[in-house]
């Protein structure tokens, strides 16, 4: 009987990951923790030990998108990447990098395009947006760095072609160290303009 418990726990963990992925895809929830809580509530789970890891939810989300929304997801992702590239070219002097789900390919239609910018001051980015007559809002983004440090950096919210964009502004030398990814705990993957262009070209060739 004891041998069956790990199997049941693993099956429940998988079911929770799939439900959390469905919630993120269908209801526009972007936060992994919120999606986990929704899934746990539906299954009546109170034991946090069986909750899936973020990377398991991301894998389930990718599978969900392949099974249930392959064509619409591909179109939406390509549009998001085109918008990201447009924003990156506009902000080229701040060495923009695309990060997050639009880069990894698991973004839903509800996801923001997430960029990292690098500047001596956030004010320079704001002036650039004002010069381009792009409405924007200033906020802050807390990111986890190495050694369990959590730091707050200025961020700018704006939109291009009705696609929401969040650009976090790091110091100029912040390009040397990427924050920790909330998905797998590794240094966050960052893509420059050339790499985003290659992703778009690859999608167009399919």
Helices and strands as residue ranges (DSSP letters): H 2-27, H 32-43, G 48-50, H 54-68, H 70-90, G 92-94, E 97-99, H 101-104, E 113-118, H 122-131, E 136-144, G 146-148, E 150-160, E 163-170, G 172-176, H 193-205
